[in-house]
């Protein structure tokens, strides 16, 4: 089968190969998925570049997200059968092989039914980012209808999911973006207020939006300014962090604790299979009903995996601003 893989870590152009690898076999509780689409995430680029979280298989097929059709099942599979359309994430992590290939062997615990009306590209684009958004809003923050949410960077992969899900859950949302076009996209995603962080007065916008402060601040950038963030929070406000593994910013302890605020940091791949399935059930239902929509910026062939990684890094690390959503690849 064709696959995008690495044999050593390093830059995308130097390490990502596209070629033939043996097709995996479904064993135990695995399903063999004929891949229809995959999506790129920042963590994919960190692992490829040498982030020493765990030992990688060699060769290592890159990628976390997948959507496709079950081609075979292992002897202990109970939920799935051949021909089922499925989507999932949490692959290429914790020592598992990734998904950027024509076939992927995935434990059924990490696979979910794809709604009939949803394309593989859409399901893959909502996988890791959608589960991340759901875990943060529901499990971590306990978001309630009528509360206010600030999303710092609402057109990216996770941010666009947070905006939509917060609205589905009944919250009011203010989100930021860095261009006129992206601000317009925020309105289409459902944000009640959309602000250009390069030209608009964010503090004034928040004051008008939530005079007593926001209940939830979702941070997507890698270097948060906690003095600013805490000033935006209401009493008992919550902050969600899901990026910035090397960040060491100053923290305003006094203003934070006297407001009785809380700080929640998490990574989705440490959530249990049961926690992720609960998120996935809502995501599938919301996709099927049209309440949640995939936010896809580029669709490329799987053979362009190195180019896709370079594009993702340019936006994650260099903040090039050339993406407004997910990069999806198709075998």
C-alpha positions as CSV (number, residue, x, y, z in Angstrom):
1,X,0.0,0.0,0.0
2,X,1.1,3.6,-0.4
3,X,1.8,5.5,2.7
4,X,3.4,8.7,4.0
5,X,6.0,7.8,6.6
6,X,9.3,8.6,8.3
7,X,12.3,6.5,9.2
8,X,13.9,9.3,11.3
9,X,12.8,12.6,12.7
10,X,13.6,16.0,11.3
11,X,12.2,18.5,8.8
12,X,9.2,17.6,6.6
13,X,11.1,17.9,3.4
14,X,14.0,15.8,4.6
15,X,12.1,13.0,6.4
16,X,8.6,12.4,5.0
17,X,8.6,9.7,2.3
18,X,5.7,8.6,0.2
19,X,6.0,5.0,-1.0
20,X,5.1,1.4,-0.5
21,X,4.8,-0.3,2.9
22,X,3.2,-3.6,3.8
23,X,-0.6,-3.5,4.3
24,X,-1.5,-4.0,7.9
25,X,-3.7,-6.8,9.1
26,X,-6.6,-6.4,11.5
27,X,-5.9,-8.4,14.7
28,X,-7.7,-8.7,18.0
29,X,-10.2,-5.8,18.3
30,X,-8.8,-3.9,15.3
31,X,-10.6,-3.0,12.2
32,X,-8.8,-2.5,8.9
33,X,-9.9,0.8,7.5
34,X,-9.6,1.6,3.8
35,X,-8.7,5.2,4.2
36,X,-10.9,7.8,2.4
37,X,-9.4,10.9,4.0
38,X,-7.0,12.1,6.8
39,X,-6.3,15.4,8.3
40,X,-3.2,17.2,9.5
41,X,-2.7,18.4,13.1
42,X,0.1,20.4,14.8
43,X,1.0,17.4,16.9
44,X,1.7,15.4,13.8
45,X,4.5,18.0,12.9
46,X,5.9,17.9,16.5
47,X,6.3,14.2,16.4
48,X,7.8,14.2,13.0
49,X,10.2,16.9,14.1
50,X,11.5,14.9,17.1
51,X,9.3,15.7,20.1
52,X,10.3,13.0,22.5
53,X,6.9,12.0,23.9
54,X,7.3,8.3,23.3
55,X,9.2,5.9,21.1
56,X,8.0,5.8,17.5
57,X,7.6,2.6,15.4
58,X,10.1,2.3,12.5
59,X,9.1,3.1,9.9
60,X,6.5,5.4,11.4
61,X,3.3,6.2,9.4
62,X,2.4,9.8,10.3
63,X,-1.0,11.2,11.1
64,X,-3.7,11.0,13.8
65,X,-7.1,11.4,12.1
66,X,-8.8,9.0,9.7
67,X,-12.1,8.4,7.9
68,X,-12.9,5.6,5.6
69,X,-14.6,2.2,5.2
70,X,-14.1,-1.0,7.2
71,X,-12.4,-3.5,4.9
72,X,-11.8,-6.3,7.4
73,X,-12.2,-6.9,11.2
74,X,-10.2,-8.8,13.8
75,X,-11.7,-11.7,15.7
76,X,-12.6,-9.7,18.8
77,X,-14.4,-6.8,17.0
78,X,-17.9,-6.3,18.3
79,X,-19.2,-2.9,17.2
80,X,-18.2,-2.9,13.5
81,X,-18.6,-4.9,10.3
82,X,-17.1,-4.9,6.9
83,X,-18.6,-2.1,4.8
84,X,-19.2,0.3,7.7
85,X,-18.1,3.8,7.2
86,X,-16.1,5.1,10.2
87,X,-14.1,8.0,11.5
88,X,-11.6,8.4,14.3
89,X,-8.5,9.9,15.8
90,X,-5.9,9.2,18.5
91,X,-3.7,7.2,16.0
92,X,0.0,7.9,15.5
93,X,0.1,8.6,19.3
94,X,1.4,6.7,22.3
95,X,3.4,4.4,20.1
96,X,0.6,3.5,17.7
97,X,1.1,3.6,13.9
98,X,-0.5,6.6,12.1
99,X,-3.1,6.9,9.4
100,X,-1.5,8.5,6.4
101,X,-1.8,5.4,4.2
102,X,-4.2,3.6,2.0
103,X,-5.1,1.3,4.9
104,X,-4.9,1.7,8.6
105,X,-5.4,-1.0,11.4
106,X,-7.3,0.8,14.2
107,X,-8.7,-0.6,17.4
108,X,-12.5,-0.3,17.3
109,X,-12.4,1.6,20.6
110,X,-11.2,4.7,18.6
111,X,-13.6,4.4,15.7
112,X,-17.1,5.9,15.3
113,X,-19.9,5.6,12.7
114,X,-19.8,8.2,10.0
115,X,-23.2,9.7,9.3
116,X,-24.5,8.8,5.9
117,X,-24.7,12.4,4.7
118,X,-21.1,13.3,5.7
119,X,-18.1,12.9,3.4
120,X,-14.9,11.2,4.6
121,X,-13.1,14.6,4.2
122,X,-15.6,16.3,6.6
123,X,-15.4,13.5,9.2
124,X,-11.6,13.5,9.2
125,X,-11.4,17.3,9.4
126,X,-13.6,17.2,12.6
127,X,-11.8,14.3,14.3
128,X,-9.0,15.4,16.7
129,X,-10.0,19.0,16.7
130,X,-13.7,18.2,17.4
131,X,-12.9,15.8,20.2
132,X,-10.5,18.4,21.7
133,X,-13.2,21.1,21.6
134,X,-15.8,18.9,23.1
135,X,-13.5,17.7,25.9
136,X,-12.6,21.3,26.8
137,X,-16.1,22.7,26.7
138,X,-17.9,19.8,28.3
139,X,-15.6,17.7,30.5
140,X,-13.2,20.5,31.5
141,X,-15.2,23.7,31.6
142,X,-18.7,22.4,32.2
143,X,-20.1,25.0,29.8
144,X,-23.7,25.9,30.5
145,X,-26.3,27.5,28.3
146,X,-26.4,31.3,28.6
147,X,-22.7,31.6,29.6
148,X,-20.2,33.6,27.6
149,X,-17.2,32.3,25.8
150,X,-14.1,34.1,24.3
151,X,-12.2,32.1,21.6
152,X,-8.8,33.6,20.9
153,X,-8.4,32.5,17.3
154,X,-11.7,31.2,16.1
155,X,-11.0,30.2,12.5
156,X,-8.3,27.6,13.1
157,X,-8.9,23.8,13.4
158,X,-9.8,23.7,17.1
159,X,-11.1,27.3,17.3
160,X,-13.7,26.8,14.6
161,X,-15.0,23.7,16.5
162,X,-15.1,25.6,19.8
163,X,-17.1,28.4,18.3
164,X,-19.7,26.1,16.8
165,X,-19.9,23.7,19.7
166,X,-20.3,26.6,22.2
167,X,-23.2,27.9,20.2
168,X,-24.8,24.4,20.0
169,X,-24.5,24.2,23.8
170,X,-26.4,27.5,24.1
171,X,-23.5,29.9,25.0
172,X,-22.8,33.3,23.6
173,X,-19.5,33.6,21.7
174,X,-17.0,36.3,21.0
175,X,-14.1,35.2,18.8
176,X,-11.1,36.8,17.2
177,X,-9.4,36.4,13.8
178,X,-6.6,38.2,12.0
179,X,-8.1,39.4,8.8
180,X,-11.3,40.8,7.3
181,X,-12.0,37.6,5.5
182,X,-11.5,35.5,8.7
183,X,-13.7,37.8,10.7
184,X,-16.4,37.2,8.1
185,X,-15.8,33.5,8.4
186,X,-16.4,33.7,12.2
187,X,-19.8,35.2,11.6
188,X,-20.6,32.2,9.4
189,X,-19.4,29.8,12.1
190,X,-22.0,31.4,14.4
191,X,-20.0,33.8,16.6
192,X,-22.2,36.4,18.1
193,X,-19.3,38.9,18.0
194,X,-16.3,38.7,15.7
195,X,-13.2,40.9,16.3
196,X,-10.1,41.5,14.3
197,X,-7.3,41.2,16.8
198,X,-4.9,43.2,14.6
199,X,-7.1,46.3,14.3
200,X,-9.9,46.2,16.9
201,X,-9.9,47.0,20.6
202,X,-10.5,43.6,22.1
203,X,-10.9,44.9,25.7
204,X,-13.6,47.3,24.6
205,X,-15.3,44.5,22.6
206,X,-15.4,42.2,25.6
207,X,-16.7,44.9,27.9
208,X,-19.6,45.5,25.5
209,X,-20.1,41.8,25.0
210,X,-19.9,40.7,28.7
211,X,-19.7,43.7,31.0
212,X,-18.9,41.5,34.0
213,X,-16.3,39.5,32.1
214,X,-16.5,36.2,30.2
215,X,-17.2,32.9,31.8
216,X,-14.8,30.9,29.6
217,X,-11.6,32.0,27.8
218,X,-10.4,29.4,25.2
219,X,-6.7,30.0,24.3
220,X,-5.4,28.6,21.0
221,X,-2.0,30.4,20.8
222,X,1.2,29.0,22.1
223,X,2.3,32.0,24.3
224,X,-0.7,33.2,26.4
225,X,-0.7,36.6,28.0
226,X,-2.3,35.7,31.4
227,X,-2.4,39.3,32.7
228,X,-4.7,40.2,29.8
229,X,-6.6,37.0,29.9
230,X,-7.4,37.2,33.6
231,X,-8.5,40.8,33.2
232,X,-11.2,39.5,30.7
233,X,-12.6,36.9,33.1
234,X,-15.8,37.1,35.1
235,X,-15.9,35.8,38.7
236,X,-15.3,32.0,38.6
237,X,-14.2,32.3,35.0
238,X,-12.3,29.4,33.4
239,X,-9.3,29.3,31.1
240,X,-8.7,26.5,28.7
241,X,-5.2,25.8,27.5
242,X,-4.4,23.2,24.8
243,X,-1.2,24.5,23.2
244,X,2.3,25.9,24.0
245,X,4.3,22.9,25.3
246,X,7.4,25.0,25.7
247,X,5.7,28.2,27.0
248,X,6.7,29.6,30.3
249,X,4.7,32.9,30.6
250,X,4.4,35.0,33.8
251,X,1.2,34.4,35.7
252,X,-0.9,37.0,37.8
253,X,-1.6,34.8,40.8
254,X,-3.3,37.5,42.8
255,X,-5.9,38.7,40.2
256,X,-6.5,35.1,39.3
257,X,-7.3,33.6,42.7
258,X,-9.3,36.6,44.1
259,X,-11.8,36.1,41.2
260,X,-12.0,32.4,42.2
261,X,-11.0,31.4,38.6
262,X,-9.7,28.1,37.4
263,X,-7.2,27.0,34.8
264,X,-7.7,23.8,32.7
265,X,-4.9,22.3,30.6
266,X,-5.4,19.1,28.7
267,X,-4.4,17.0,25.7
268,X,-7.1,15.0,24.0
269,X,-5.0,11.8,23.5
270,X,-4.8,11.3,27.2
271,X,-8.6,11.1,27.5
272,X,-10.0,7.6,27.8
273,X,-11.7,5.8,25.0
274,X,-15.0,6.2,26.8
275,X,-14.5,10.0,27.2
276,X,-13.6,10.3,23.5
277,X,-16.5,8.2,22.4
278,X,-18.9,10.4,24.4
279,X,-17.5,13.4,22.5
280,X,-17.6,11.6,19.2
281,X,-21.3,10.6,19.7
282,X,-22.2,14.3,20.0
283,X,-20.0,15.2,17.1
284,X,-21.6,12.6,14.8
285,X,-25.1,13.7,15.8
286,X,-24.3,17.4,15.2
287,X,-22.7,16.7,11.9
288,X,-25.7,14.7,10.7
289,X,-28.1,17.4,11.8
290,X,-26.1,20.2,10.1
291,X,-25.4,22.0,13.4
292,X,-21.7,21.3,13.1
293,X,-19.7,21.8,9.9
294,X,-16.2,20.8,9.0
295,X,-13.9,23.8,8.5
296,X,-11.6,22.7,5.6
297,X,-8.9,25.1,4.2
298,X,-7.1,22.8,1.8
299,X,-7.6,19.4,0.2
300,X,-4.4,17.7,-1.1
301,X,-3.4,14.3,-2.3
302,X,-1.7,12.0,0.3
303,X,1.4,12.2,-1.8
304,X,1.7,15.9,-0.8
305,X,2.1,15.0,2.9
306,X,5.4,16.8,3.2
307,X,3.9,19.9,1.6
308,X,1.0,19.7,4.0
309,X,3.3,19.5,7.0
310,X,5.3,22.5,5.8
311,X,2.0,24.5,5.4
312,X,0.8,23.4,8.9
313,X,4.1,24.5,10.5
314,X,4.1,27.8,8.7
315,X,0.8,28.6,10.3
316,X,1.4,27.0,13.8
317,X,5.0,28.2,14.3
318,X,5.5,31.1,12.0
319,X,1.9,32.4,12.2
320,X,1.8,32.9,8.4
321,X,-2.0,33.1,8.5
322,X,-2.5,31.2,5.2
323,X,-4.9,28.7,6.7
324,X,-8.4,29.1,8.0
325,X,-9.3,25.6,8.9
326,X,-7.9,22.1,8.4
327,X,-5.7,20.5,5.8
328,X,-7.2,17.3,4.5
329,X,-5.4,14.6,2.4
330,X,-6.9,11.9,0.2
331,X,-5.1,8.7,-0.9
